[in-house]
Structures are given as structure tokens and as C-alpha cells.
């Protein structure tokens, strides 16, 4: 192997490693060597022995979720919640995302749709469900007279479990969903929809707090803190398997009937 071949092989191996880490898109014209900008960690401050006591359960919970529960609980409206999410540094996903994807549509809509996480198109636009899945979602809800661009009774409000894109569009991990769950729950409380539609297994598990997959849950009305929840197959699943569209139509009809009283 020549020196040039060795250099090319080493470069390809480094590129493959970066792809596995989720660095799959160029965001600047000039390369930046992040390894040259390491920040030395400050020496830990050790409390006096008298102060080193067992942490209470609340403190342990705050450490686990990066303080998300306390931050979310302190948000009095959706604008405050959005600002809190944009300023939250507890989740590593944020460092690899272009934008915080908060929501789209009318916050006063009767129906709130919750997906799993932004994809590439959503990360670029800063809005949920704008790629192929989003286009199908819009057509699905238009079939029962609902539109994210409409207001009031005909409107639709859309968000995700995670506001930041996971690397390579993978499913949210259990730890990531658990960390950001307080923000999602507060989002539902503040928007106060009549019906929540959970799209896909990750969304259904996050909203309902159950390990059951979407195949067992879809089409059956559930309850979350007094709110009606309808689990449905994610539009991405319908794009992969057209046979699921029949069940999705049945779910949409069930939703329309409920909204009509």
C-alpha cells in the first residue's frame, strides 16, 4: 500500500466514525477541528464533611432530568415553555441540532398531534412534520377537515416528544424521552387540547407512560390526566407499509366522530 493509499484509507475510516456519531451533514464551508478547542474541566469543589449528606429524592430526580421538571413547572404559558426549552442545556441532542423544533399550528386547536422527534427536514425548518411524513399527515387530517394552518375548531396543533433531531433520525432513547418528558407534559397542560393524538410507539409510550407498542394501542381510546388520547401509526410507517392506511383511516373516522360529539 502506498502512502497515498494509507492516507485515503485513514480518511475514510475517520469519516465513517463521524457518520456513526451522527455528523452526517456539512454546516459550514470551512472545516473546523473541534479537538483543538478542548476546554479544561474545572477542579471539583468539595463541600465540608458536615455538608456532605445524602441527597434527598427530589435532588436526585433533578439531577437525572437536568432540572427539566422544575423548569417546566415554572412555565406559565407556551412562550415561556418555548424559551425554557431553547435555553435548556441538559440534553446532548441539542448540541448536534440546528434548531429547536417546538410546535406548529394553532395552540388553541381542539386536537394536539404528538410525534417522536424532528428529522432532517424538520431540523432545517424548525417546524415539526414538514418532510414526506408531514405531507402525508397533512393529507390525513385534511380528510376529516383539520388543518394546521386553520384556527379554532378546524385547526391542528403539532409537536414532538423531542425538540431536537437524534443523529441519523434514530428513535429517541428511553433516557432522552424521560429527560424531556416534563416539558412535553407541561406542553399538553398549557395547550389544553380536547384530544391528543400520539403518533407512533415512542410518542404513545411517552404520553401514556406504558411500555406497550403501537400495534396494541392504536385505535383504542386512552386517558391521560382526564384528556382523551388516540394512539395512531406514525405517517412514516404508512409510507413504508401501505396496508396500514386502512387502520389509519378507521382511526381518523373515530377521531372525527368524537369531535362531532
BELVENPE-V102693 format. One record per residue. SS is DSSP state (~ for helix, > for strand, _ for the rest). PHI is phi as a letter, one per 30 degrees, with the letter a starting at -180 (none if undefined). Layout:
ss = (SS/SS)
phi = (PHI/PHI)
This chain:
ss = (_/_/~/~/~/~/~/~/~/~/~/~/~/~/~/~/~/~/~/~/_/_/_/_/_/_/_/_/_/_/_/_/_/~/~/~/_/_/_/_/_/_/_/_/_/_/_/_/~/~/~/_/_/_/_/_/~/~/~/~/~/~/~/~/_/_/_/~/~/~/~/~/~/_/_/_/_/~/~/~/~/~/~/~/~/~/~/_/_/_/_/~/~/~/~/~/_/_/_/_/_/_/_/>/>/_/_/_/_/_/>/>/>/>/>/_/_/_/_/~/~/~/~/~/~/_/_/_/_/_/_/~/~/~/~/~/~/~/~/~/~/~/_/_/_/_/>/_/_/_/_/~/~/~/>/_/>/>/>/>/_/_/_/_/_/_/~/~/~/_/_/_/_/~/~/~/~/~/~/~/~/~/~/~/~/~/~/~/~/~/~/_/_/_/>/>/>/>/>/_/~/~/~/~/~/~/~/~/_/_/_/_/_/~/~/~/~/_/_/_/>/>/>/>/_/_/>/>/>/>/>/>/_/_/~/~/~/~/~/~/_/~/~/~/~/~/~/~/~/~/~/~/~/~/~/~/~/~/~/_/_)
phi = (none/d/d/d/d/d/d/d/d/d/d/d/d/d/d/d/d/d/d/d/d/j/d/c/b/d/c/a/d/c/d/b/d/d/d/d/c/d/c/d/d/d/d/d/c/c/d/e/e/d/c/d/c/d/d/d/e/d/d/d/d/d/d/d/c/i/i/d/d/d/d/d/d/d/d/c/a/d/d/d/d/d/d/d/d/d/c/d/c/d/c/d/e/d/d/c/c/d/b/d/c/c/a/b/j/c/d/c/d/d/c/c/c/b/c/c/a/d/c/d/d/d/d/d/d/i/b/d/h/c/d/d/d/d/d/d/e/d/d/d/d/d/d/c/i/c/b/d/d/c/b/i/d/c/d/b/c/b/b/b/d/c/d/b/d/d/e/h/h/d/d/e/d/d/d/d/d/d/d/c/e/e/d/d/d/d/d/d/d/d/d/h/d/d/b/c/c/c/c/j/d/e/d/d/d/d/d/c/i/b/d/d/d/d/d/d/d/d/i/c/d/c/b/b/h/i/c/d/b/c/d/b/d/d/e/d/d/d/d/d/b/d/d/d/d/d/d/d/d/d/d/d/d/d/d/d/d/d/d/d/i)
